[in-house]
């Protein structure tokens, strides 16, 4: 692909230079401990490479959604866990003494600056806040794809003020997304699941023109089934959106995209772990039953579809996967996709919080070509929207 952004390879000699690196350190915490360090580990490649090349690495990140500066939202609490992940010392720079503290840093040092959202102007992309950040550095590296859908001072504004580059994680993400939907090898399949059609309308409308197979699962499949005249009992269903579902099905027809809806399903009368279930044809769902997973025959047919494809984009589970036994279809199809990826016949790109959790549950997250930890940014990319943080790197 023709790369339209600069990477760390284009930075030249950065020894002794101050590099502002936008990372995503917004990790879940409980009782002062990080409960999932995935995002911290994802920063390693960029941060260690810059430090090893003699740069003074200044990390910009947000943490939570603070209304005003307060200790519970301070990035000071991330420093010790981050040191443990990096395996090297990390300094903490409070904004009050920023220029002085930064001036004392030596080449190869790594520092985490205080929560960017402690500045009211960060989220407004206020030029005064951009100036304040820019004054601290010589170069800017954006390594936080997960925040790239926001035009904030630290994600977008800085890219116009300092020489701007994509970090290793951002580079990998943009390359993977290009392979998945930018310039994919056809046939392309997309799995789109989740509870509600309303949250994925733009995704579905965008995808039907770009993929060869659209596999719809989760609660949203029920709305499409209802649009086709199926009685879905007391399943989760947005009956007011059946007209929209029909429009999407028509658009898919015109674009030559095959839409796959489940034809056998797993139903139960109550939604709880391991209730009494039965597997039925979609036309046999009783009034007091709800559809909670795709059935085994449809799952096997979907596996056969993936075997004919070269590219797969996945967002959202096929069933109510957090509640056993309604994870069976998701786990089964994920294992098929992982096996095809390992044998080299499929490029598989997945993203979104639920999706990552489902792939981890199936034990196959490491076998996909690329798994994006970004939620909102991944969804907006699937909707075909321009992401401000990415656009700023490519100007």
C-alpha positions as CSV (number, residue, x, y, z in Angstrom):
1,X,0.0,0.0,0.0
2,X,1.1,3.6,-0.5
3,X,1.7,4.9,3.0
4,X,0.5,8.4,3.4
5,X,1.8,8.9,6.9
6,X,5.3,9.1,8.5
7,X,6.5,6.5,11.0
8,X,9.4,6.3,13.5
9,X,11.6,5.2,10.6
10,X,11.3,8.7,9.1
11,X,12.4,10.6,12.3
12,X,16.2,10.6,11.7
13,X,18.5,11.4,14.6
14,X,16.4,12.1,17.7
15,X,19.2,11.7,20.4
16,X,18.6,14.4,23.1
17,X,15.4,15.5,21.4
18,X,12.1,15.7,23.4
19,X,9.4,13.5,21.8
20,X,5.8,14.0,22.9
21,X,4.1,10.6,22.5
22,X,0.3,10.3,22.7
23,X,-0.5,6.9,24.2
24,X,-3.6,5.3,25.6
25,X,-2.9,4.6,29.3
26,X,-6.6,4.7,30.2
27,X,-6.5,1.3,32.0
28,X,-9.1,-0.2,34.4
29,X,-8.1,0.0,38.1
30,X,-9.4,-1.3,41.4
31,X,-7.9,-0.5,44.8
32,X,-4.9,1.2,43.3
33,X,-4.0,-1.8,41.1
34,X,-4.3,-2.1,37.3
35,X,-6.7,-4.9,36.5
36,X,-5.9,-5.2,32.8
37,X,-2.5,-4.0,31.5
38,X,-3.2,-4.7,27.8
39,X,-3.0,-1.0,26.9
40,X,0.2,-0.5,28.9
41,X,1.9,-3.4,27.1
42,X,0.7,-2.1,23.7
43,X,2.9,1.1,24.2
44,X,6.1,-0.9,24.8
45,X,7.4,-1.0,21.2
46,X,7.2,2.7,20.5
47,X,8.3,4.0,24.0
48,X,11.3,1.7,24.3
49,X,12.5,2.3,20.7
50,X,12.4,6.1,21.2
51,X,14.2,5.8,24.5
52,X,16.8,3.4,23.1
53,X,17.4,5.9,20.3
54,X,18.3,8.6,22.9
55,X,15.1,10.6,22.9
56,X,13.6,12.1,26.0
57,X,10.2,10.5,25.9
58,X,7.3,12.5,27.3
59,X,4.0,10.5,27.4
60,X,0.7,12.3,26.9
61,X,-2.4,10.5,27.9
62,X,-5.9,10.9,29.4
63,X,-7.3,9.0,32.3
64,X,-11.1,8.7,32.8
65,X,-13.4,11.7,32.4
66,X,-12.5,14.2,35.1
67,X,-14.7,17.2,35.6
68,X,-11.9,18.9,37.5
69,X,-8.3,17.8,38.4
70,X,-8.4,15.3,41.3
71,X,-6.2,12.6,42.6
72,X,-8.5,9.7,41.5
73,X,-7.9,10.8,37.9
74,X,-4.2,11.5,38.2
75,X,-1.8,9.6,36.0
76,X,0.7,9.6,39.0
77,X,-1.0,6.3,40.0
78,X,-0.1,4.7,36.7
79,X,3.6,5.3,37.1
80,X,4.5,2.3,39.3
81,X,2.4,-0.3,37.3
82,X,3.8,1.2,34.1
83,X,7.4,0.8,35.4
84,X,6.7,-2.8,36.1
85,X,5.5,-3.4,32.5
86,X,8.3,-1.4,30.9
87,X,11.0,-2.8,33.1
88,X,12.7,0.6,33.4
89,X,12.2,3.7,35.5
90,X,9.4,6.1,34.6
91,X,9.3,9.7,35.9
92,X,6.1,11.5,36.6
93,X,5.8,15.2,35.6
94,X,3.1,17.3,37.3
95,X,2.1,20.2,35.1
96,X,2.7,22.9,37.6
97,X,6.5,22.5,37.4
98,X,6.4,21.2,33.9
99,X,9.3,23.2,32.1
100,X,11.6,22.7,35.1
101,X,10.9,19.0,35.5
102,X,11.2,18.4,31.8
103,X,14.4,20.3,31.6
104,X,16.0,17.9,34.1
105,X,15.3,14.8,32.0
106,X,18.2,13.1,30.3
107,X,18.4,11.3,26.9
108,X,16.7,7.9,27.2
109,X,14.5,9.0,30.1
110,X,10.8,8.2,30.0
111,X,8.2,10.5,31.8
112,X,4.4,10.4,32.1
113,X,2.9,13.8,32.1
114,X,-0.3,14.5,34.1
115,X,-3.7,13.7,32.7
116,X,-4.3,15.9,29.5
117,X,-7.9,16.2,30.5
118,X,-7.0,18.2,33.5
119,X,-6.9,21.1,31.0
120,X,-10.4,22.2,30.1
121,X,-9.1,23.0,26.6
122,X,-7.8,19.6,25.8
123,X,-11.2,18.3,24.6
124,X,-12.0,21.6,22.8
125,X,-8.6,21.4,21.0
126,X,-7.9,24.9,22.4
127,X,-4.9,26.5,20.7
128,X,-3.6,27.7,24.0
129,X,-3.5,24.1,25.3
130,X,-1.9,22.9,22.1
131,X,0.7,25.7,22.5
132,X,1.4,24.6,26.1
133,X,1.9,20.9,25.0
134,X,4.0,21.9,22.0
135,X,6.4,24.0,24.0
136,X,7.5,20.9,25.8
137,X,8.6,18.9,22.7
138,X,10.5,18.8,19.5
139,X,8.6,16.0,17.8
140,X,5.1,14.5,18.1
141,X,4.2,10.8,17.8
142,X,0.6,9.6,17.9
143,X,0.5,6.0,19.1
144,X,-3.1,6.0,20.3
145,X,-5.5,4.8,17.6
146,X,-8.1,4.2,20.3
147,X,-8.3,8.0,20.8
148,X,-8.0,8.9,17.1
149,X,-11.7,9.5,16.6
150,X,-11.5,12.6,18.9
151,X,-10.1,15.9,17.6
152,X,-8.5,16.9,20.9
153,X,-5.4,19.0,21.6
154,X,-3.2,15.9,22.3
155,X,-4.6,13.8,19.5
156,X,-5.1,16.2,16.7
157,X,-3.9,19.8,17.4
158,X,-0.3,18.8,18.2
159,X,0.1,17.1,14.8
160,X,-0.2,20.5,13.2
161,X,2.4,22.2,15.4
162,X,5.3,19.7,15.6
163,X,6.7,17.3,13.0
164,X,4.2,14.4,13.4
165,X,4.7,10.6,13.1
166,X,2.7,7.5,13.7
167,X,4.0,5.2,16.5
168,X,4.5,1.5,16.0
169,X,1.1,0.6,17.4
170,X,-0.7,3.2,15.3
171,X,1.3,2.0,12.3
172,X,0.3,-1.6,12.8
173,X,-3.3,-0.6,13.3
174,X,-3.5,1.5,10.2
175,X,-1.8,-1.2,8.1
176,X,-4.2,-3.8,9.4
177,X,-7.3,-1.7,8.8
178,X,-6.1,-1.0,5.2
179,X,-5.7,-4.7,4.6
180,X,-9.2,-5.3,6.1
181,X,-11.3,-2.6,4.3
182,X,-9.1,-0.1,2.6
183,X,-7.5,-2.4,0.0
184,X,-8.6,-5.9,1.0
185,X,-8.2,-9.1,-0.9
186,X,-11.7,-10.3,-1.9
187,X,-13.9,-12.1,-1.1
188,X,-14.4,-10.2,2.1
189,X,-16.6,-11.3,5.0
190,X,-17.8,-9.0,7.9
191,X,-19.2,-10.4,11.1
192,X,-21.3,-7.7,12.9
193,X,-22.9,-8.6,16.1
194,X,-24.2,-6.9,19.2
195,X,-27.4,-6.2,20.9
196,X,-28.9,-3.4,18.9
197,X,-29.2,-2.5,15.2
198,X,-29.5,1.2,16.2
199,X,-25.8,1.3,17.4
200,X,-24.5,-0.3,14.2
201,X,-26.7,1.2,11.5
202,X,-23.9,3.3,9.9
203,X,-21.6,0.3,10.0
204,X,-24.0,-1.9,8.2
205,X,-24.8,0.7,5.6
206,X,-21.1,1.3,4.9
207,X,-20.2,-2.4,4.8
208,X,-22.8,-3.7,2.4
209,X,-21.1,-1.8,-0.4
210,X,-17.6,-3.1,0.5
211,X,-17.9,-6.7,1.6
212,X,-19.0,-9.8,-0.2
213,X,-20.6,-11.5,2.8
214,X,-22.3,-9.8,5.8
215,X,-22.8,-12.1,8.7
216,X,-25.3,-10.6,11.2
217,X,-25.5,-12.0,14.7
218,X,-26.4,-11.0,18.3
219,X,-29.7,-9.3,19.2
220,X,-29.5,-7.2,16.1
221,X,-30.1,-10.3,13.9
222,X,-33.6,-10.6,15.5
223,X,-34.5,-7.2,14.0
224,X,-33.5,-8.4,10.6
225,X,-35.4,-11.7,11.1
226,X,-38.5,-9.7,12.1
227,X,-38.1,-7.6,9.0
228,X,-38.3,-10.8,7.0
229,X,-41.5,-11.8,8.7
230,X,-40.1,-14.2,11.3
231,X,-41.9,-14.2,14.7
232,X,-39.0,-13.8,17.2
233,X,-41.1,-14.3,20.4
234,X,-39.9,-12.3,23.3
235,X,-36.3,-11.9,21.9
236,X,-34.5,-8.6,22.1
237,X,-35.7,-6.8,18.9
238,X,-36.1,-3.3,17.7
239,X,-39.4,-3.6,15.9
240,X,-39.4,0.1,15.0
241,X,-36.3,-0.5,12.9
242,X,-37.5,-3.3,10.7
243,X,-38.0,-0.8,7.8
244,X,-34.4,0.3,8.1
245,X,-33.3,-3.4,8.2
246,X,-35.2,-3.9,4.9
247,X,-33.4,-0.9,3.4
248,X,-30.1,-2.4,4.4
249,X,-31.1,-5.8,2.9
250,X,-32.1,-4.1,-0.3
251,X,-28.9,-2.1,-0.5
252,X,-26.9,-5.4,0.0
253,X,-28.9,-7.0,-2.9
254,X,-28.0,-4.1,-5.2
255,X,-24.4,-4.3,-4.2
256,X,-24.1,-8.0,-4.7
257,X,-23.4,-8.6,-1.0
258,X,-24.8,-11.8,0.6
259,X,-26.4,-11.2,4.0
260,X,-26.3,-14.2,6.3
261,X,-28.9,-14.4,9.0
262,X,-29.3,-17.5,11.3
263,X,-31.7,-20.1,10.2
264,X,-31.5,-22.2,13.3
265,X,-31.2,-20.7,16.8
266,X,-30.8,-21.5,20.4
267,X,-33.7,-20.3,22.5
268,X,-34.6,-20.2,26.2
269,X,-37.6,-18.9,28.2
270,X,-35.4,-17.0,30.6
271,X,-32.1,-15.2,30.3
272,X,-29.7,-16.6,32.9
273,X,-26.7,-18.9,33.0
274,X,-27.4,-22.5,31.8
275,X,-31.2,-22.4,31.6
276,X,-33.3,-25.1,29.8
277,X,-32.7,-24.4,26.0
278,X,-33.8,-25.9,22.7
279,X,-32.4,-25.5,19.2
280,X,-35.0,-24.7,16.6
281,X,-35.6,-23.4,13.1
282,X,-36.1,-19.6,13.3
283,X,-39.7,-20.2,12.2
284,X,-40.4,-22.3,15.3
285,X,-39.6,-19.8,18.1
286,X,-42.5,-19.8,20.6
287,X,-44.1,-16.6,21.9
288,X,-42.5,-17.0,25.4
289,X,-39.0,-17.8,24.1
290,X,-36.0,-15.6,23.2
291,X,-33.3,-16.2,20.7
292,X,-29.9,-16.2,22.6
293,X,-27.4,-17.7,20.1
294,X,-27.0,-18.9,16.6
295,X,-27.7,-22.6,16.1
296,X,-25.1,-25.3,15.2
297,X,-26.2,-25.8,11.6
298,X,-26.0,-22.0,10.8
299,X,-22.7,-21.8,12.6
300,X,-21.3,-24.6,10.4
301,X,-22.6,-22.9,7.3
302,X,-20.9,-19.7,8.3
303,X,-17.6,-21.6,8.8
304,X,-18.0,-22.8,5.2
305,X,-18.5,-19.2,4.1
306,X,-15.2,-18.1,5.8
307,X,-13.4,-20.9,4.0
308,X,-14.2,-19.2,0.7
309,X,-13.0,-15.8,1.9
310,X,-9.6,-14.1,1.9
311,X,-10.4,-11.3,4.4
312,X,-12.5,-11.0,7.6
313,X,-13.5,-8.0,9.7
314,X,-15.2,-8.9,13.0
315,X,-17.1,-6.6,15.4
316,X,-19.5,-8.0,18.0
317,X,-20.5,-11.5,19.2
318,X,-23.0,-13.8,17.6
319,X,-24.9,-14.6,20.8
320,X,-25.2,-13.5,24.4
321,X,-21.6,-14.8,24.9
322,X,-21.1,-13.7,28.5
323,X,-23.8,-16.1,29.6
324,X,-23.2,-19.8,29.2
325,X,-24.1,-21.7,27.0
326,X,-24.8,-18.8,24.6
327,X,-21.1,-18.4,23.7
328,X,-21.0,-21.6,21.6
329,X,-21.5,-20.0,18.1
330,X,-19.1,-17.1,18.7
331,X,-16.4,-19.4,20.1
332,X,-16.8,-21.9,17.3
333,X,-16.7,-19.4,14.4
334,X,-13.8,-17.6,16.1
335,X,-11.8,-20.9,16.2
336,X,-12.6,-21.4,12.5
337,X,-11.3,-17.9,11.6
338,X,-8.2,-18.4,13.7
339,X,-7.4,-21.8,12.1
340,X,-7.8,-20.3,8.6
341,X,-5.6,-17.3,9.6
342,X,-2.9,-19.7,10.9
343,X,-2.9,-21.7,7.7
344,X,-2.4,-18.4,5.7
345,X,-5.7,-18.4,3.8
346,X,-7.4,-15.6,5.7
347,X,-6.5,-12.1,6.9
348,X,-8.6,-11.5,10.1
349,X,-9.1,-8.2,11.8
350,X,-11.2,-7.8,14.8
351,X,-12.0,-4.9,17.1
352,X,-14.3,-3.5,19.9
353,X,-14.4,-4.3,23.6
354,X,-17.0,-7.2,23.4
355,X,-15.2,-8.7,20.5
356,X,-11.8,-8.8,22.2
357,X,-13.4,-10.3,25.3
358,X,-15.2,-13.0,23.1
359,X,-11.9,-13.8,21.2
360,X,-10.1,-14.1,24.5
361,X,-12.8,-16.4,25.8
362,X,-12.4,-18.6,22.7
363,X,-8.6,-18.5,23.3
364,X,-7.8,-17.3,19.8
365,X,-7.1,-13.6,20.1
366,X,-3.4,-14.2,19.4
367,X,-4.2,-16.2,16.3
368,X,-6.1,-13.4,14.5
369,X,-4.0,-11.2,12.1
370,X,-4.8,-8.2,14.2
371,X,-7.0,-7.4,17.2
372,X,-7.8,-3.8,17.8
373,X,-8.4,-2.7,21.4
374,X,-10.1,0.4,20.2
375,X,-13.8,0.7,20.7
376,X,-15.3,3.9,19.4
377,X,-12.4,4.5,16.9
378,X,-12.7,1.0,15.4
379,X,-16.5,1.5,15.1
380,X,-16.2,4.9,13.4
381,X,-13.6,3.4,11.0
382,X,-16.0,0.6,10.2
383,X,-18.6,3.4,9.5
384,X,-16.2,4.9,6.9
385,X,-15.7,8.1,8.9
386,X,-12.5,10.1,8.8
387,X,-10.7,9.9,12.1
388,X,-9.3,13.3,13.0
389,X,-6.2,11.9,14.8
390,X,-5.3,9.8,11.7
391,X,-6.2,12.5,9.2
392,X,-3.8,14.9,11.0
393,X,-0.9,12.5,10.5
394,X,-1.6,12.1,6.8
395,X,-1.8,15.8,5.8
